[in-house]
Amino acid sequence: MMRSPTRRKDRPRCGAKTRAGGACLVRAEPGKARCRFHGGLSTGPKTEAGRARIAEAQRERWRAYREQPDRQRVSRPIHARAPARVMGS
């Protein structure tokens, strides 16, 4: 078994400011300053060819979605929640 060149525990912490006001404690991605949640992973295609490939994939997905009958589309209310638990049962 071969280990990653930069072990997770040896990487620095992300340190991005969280919504709660503290610092993110997740380890940064190898060769990056931030974790995968705060910009350490890909930000999308950079070349024209890559952008065109993604655009075509999106068009194909939307085309397939629009061809589905409405009854097959899965839609859930935004406010749907899990049923409330009854205390003491």
N, C-alpha and C positions, 0 to 999 in steps of 0.2 A: 504494500500500500504506500503510495507516494503522497506526501503532505504538500499542502499549498506552500508556495515560497514565502508567504507572509501569513503566519498563523494568526487566527482571530484574536487571541489574547495578547499578541504582540503589537497589534494595530492600535493607533491612538483613538480616543473617543471622538465622536462627531462634534459635539459641542454647540450645535445649532440651537438657537433660542426657541424653546417650545411655547405653545399657547399658554401654558401654565406659568411661564416666565423663567423656568429653570433651563439648564443645559441638557441637550439630548445625550443620553448615556450609551447609545448604540455605537458599536465599533465602526469606524470608517471603512469604506471599500478599499481594497488594495490599490495603491498608487493614487488615491484620491484623498481629499480633506474632509469629505462628508459621507454620511451613511447612505444606504439605498433609498431611504425615505426623504432625505434632504438634498438630493441632487448628485449623489455619488455614482448613479448608473446612467445609462444612455439617455440623452435628451432628444432622441429621434434622428432620422436620417439627415445627413448634411449635404450630400451631393444631389444634383438634379435627377440623376437616375434613381437614387434611393427615394427621393420625394415622389417621383412619378410612380414608382412601384407601390408605395403606400397609398397614394391617391387611387390607383386602380383597384387595389384590394378593398378600400373603403367603398368605392362605387359598386363593386361586386357584392359586398355584404348588404348594402342598402337595397340593391336590386332584388336580391333573394328575400329580404325582409318585406319589401313592398308586394312581392308576388304571393306571400302567404295570406290566406284568408284571415279576416279579423279574429275569428274564433280560435285560431291556432296561436295567435300572439299572446305571450304571457304578459299580463299587466297586473301589478299589485299596487294598492293604494300606498302613497308615500307614508301615511300615518299608521300603517299596519304595525301592530305590536304583538308580542307574545301574550297569551292569556295571563291575567293576574293570578298570583298564587294566594291561596287562602291561608292565613296564619293559623297555626295550631293543628293542621290536618296532616 
